[in-house]
Amino acid sequence: MSKISLALITKNEQENIQICLNSIGNLIDEIVVVDTGSTDRTLEILEKQPNVMLYQFEWTNDFSDARNYAINQCTGD
């Protein structure tokens, strides 16, 4: 059976992250979140989620670096 991973890149998304996580419900087997330097409550919200694997990534001014890092953290198909 396939395992579905979702990779998200965040920065200061406290207003939206819970809505996003709620909208996917039980459709995803693994949620990988790569944060690029939030200074609001985004990290606090994510740390309370039992199904989220949270990683910190220093922003390099290149979205593809963050995207590739996030994809490399995923274990799903």
N, C-alpha and C positions, 0 to 999 in steps of 0.2 A: 504494500500500500504506500502511496506517495505521501510525503510530508511537505506541507506548504509553509514556507517562511515568508514573513513580511518584514521588509527593511524600511525603516523610517529615519530620516535625518531631521533633527530638530534644533531650534534655537529660539528661546523665548516664546514658547507656544502654550503658556499656561491657560490661555483662553480656549484653546482648540484641542489640546491633546486628549483630554478625557472623552470628548465627543467623538473623536477619531477612534479611540480604542473601543468605546461602546458600540460604535457602528459596525465593527467587524465581528463582534460577538464571539461565537465559538467556531468561526469559519477558518481560522488560522491556527496552525499547530505551534508556530514559533514566531514571536515578535522580537525583532532586533531593533533597538533604537540607538542611534549614534547621535550624541549631542555635541554641537560645535561651539559651546560656550554660553549656555543660558545663564542669565543673571536674575531671572524671575523665579517663579515656583515650579517651573517645568520639571526639574530634576526631582523635587520633593514629590510631585504627583506620580512620576514614573517609578520611583523607588517603592511606592506602595502597591504597585501592580505585580501580582505573583507570577504572571506569565510573560513578563518583559525582561529581556536581557539588555541591560543598559551599559553603553560604552561611551567613553569620553574621546573626543577627537579634536585636536588643535586645528582650527580653521587655517587653510593654506591659500585662501582666495581662489580655489579651484574646486568647484562642486564635484567634479569627477573623482577627485581624491577621496572625498567623504563617501561618495557612492560606492567606489570600489572597496573601501574599507568596510562599509556596512555589508556588502555582498559577501565579503570574505568571512564575516562572522556568522553567516547563515549556514545551517546544517541541512536544510531541506532540499528537496529535489528542484 
